[in-house]
Amino acid sequence: MENSNKILQAIGIPHSALLSVIFGMMILSFPLGTFVMFHTELGDDINFELPLNQFELFVAGIGISIPIDIEIGDAFIFLWLVYVILFTVALLGPKDGFLKTMSSLLSHGKLKTKSNYLVAVTKWFSILILVSAIINFVQESFGVSTVPPPAENNLIQFFYVTLAPITEEIGFRVLLIGLPLFAIYSHKSSVKHFFRSLWAPSDNLHIYNSRRAIILIVVVAAFFGLSHIISGEPWSNGKFAQATASGIILGWLYFRFGLVSAILVHWATNYFVFSYVNFISQVSLISLEEAFSHSLVHTMEIIFLISGVLSVCILLLSYYTSKKKPALEI
């Protein structure tokens, strides 16, 4: 166990550094996204004043159109403010701040993700990117490609990419995981307890048998993967495995750490990444496809992948040492 602790401390230094870099890039994505939306030609012949007559939502595998009367820029700012609020909540809690939690990792090699949402977000975001990259590599070696649906307009695409983390996490995680868990494990019937349970299931429900919860998470994740290739504007079939794996990670995050963590990891794979790619596209005057191959994007991918590998190593080592010392928190 002593050797494991030494390894954890050794890994903790580069790991905390990489998570801090990802954290900094996430903060920078907020102004980058607004610049892309309001100060570039991302939409070609349309801009942020484009009127939206309806929201096209994709909730729990069902397409829903909600009639509205708002400009796309105003709707974007509303979503942007929601993410700023969630990011601030994640930065400060639920127990300790981001920097205090990171200092524990740096000095002791212990990653107390339950004490800070944002540490969990940066760690599991890098793990999700690592898992997605592995699945993509394996599938491509067998000739299975992952092709996104064609974008009608890059500005409209950026808006709906920004919207998706909220609607999909509510639709797939809250409605399809949170409600069943409440029905199975709730010991109270108050309205307050109901909403607290949907916000953070593991903290508010008496989950005496996590096997049911895990099975539910996997089933919903498979539905999440399937919906990407059969509903709306579908991806190619290669997206199924990737989206299912992402659904498992997001479902586990929702169950273990709460809705704020699941939304922000989904936000990171959508808004965070696309804000940089669209910014590069507009500044360098290249297509979105070319921007994904830009050296800066490749550097970001390397940071995410290395952080993902270190995160998995720390998870495994922490799990091993916890078997020897139950008091150790992972």
C-alpha positions, 0 to 999 in steps of 0.5 A: 500500500505504501508503494501505491501511495507513492505512485499516487503522489508521483502521478498527482503532480502532472495530473493536477497540472493537466486538470488545471490546464483543462480548467483554464481552457474551459474558462477561456471558452466562455469569451471565445464562444460569445466572440464566435457567435457575435463577432464573426461570419460563422453564419455566412448570410445569417447572424445572431439576429436570426429569429427563432420561431421554434426550438427543436429539442431532442428529449429522451429520444423524442423530437419536440418543437416548441414555438417561440419568438426570440433571436438566436443571439438572445437564446444563446446568451441565456444558455451561456449564462446558465452554463456560467452559473453551473460552472460557478456552482461547480467551482465552489462546491459542494464541499471545497473549492476547486483549488483546495481540492486540487492541492490535496491531489498535488500533495497527497495524490488523493483525488477527492472528487466528491468534494468539488464538482469541477474536479470531477468534471475535468477528470471525467471529461478527459476520461470520456475523450480517452474512451471515445478515442479508443472506440474510434480507433478500434472501429476504424481499424475494422472499417467502421467510421463515425460521420456526423450529420451534415450541418445546415449552417455553422452558426445554427449548429453551434447554437444547438450544440450549446443547447444539447447538454441541457436538454439531453441531460434532462431528457436522458439522465433526469427523466430516464434515470432520476425518476426511476431511481426516485420511484425505487429508492425514495423513502420520502414523498415531499416535493423538496425531497423529490427535486433534491433526489433528481438533482443528486440521486446518490446523495438523497436516496437510500440506494441499498442495491447499486446493481439496479442503478448500474443496470438502469444507467447502462440500458439508458446509455444504450438508448442514448447511443441508439437515438444518435443513429435513428432519430433526428438528423442521424450520425453514421452507425459508428456513433452508436458505440461511442455515444453509448460509452459516453452515456454510461459515463454521463449516467454514472456522473449524474448518479454519483455526483449529480446533475451539474457534473453531468451537464458540464461534462456534456457541455465540455464535449459540445460547447467547449470543444466547438467554441475553440474549433469555430474560433480557429475556423473563423480566425484562420479563414478555414473550414470547420473540418480543417479546423478540427485538424489544426495543430492547436486542436491536436495539442488540446486532444493530446492534453485531454488524452494524457489527462484521461490516462492519468485519471484512469491510473489514479482511479485504479490505484485509489480503488486498490488502496481503498481495499487495503484502507477503507477510509481512503476516499476516491 
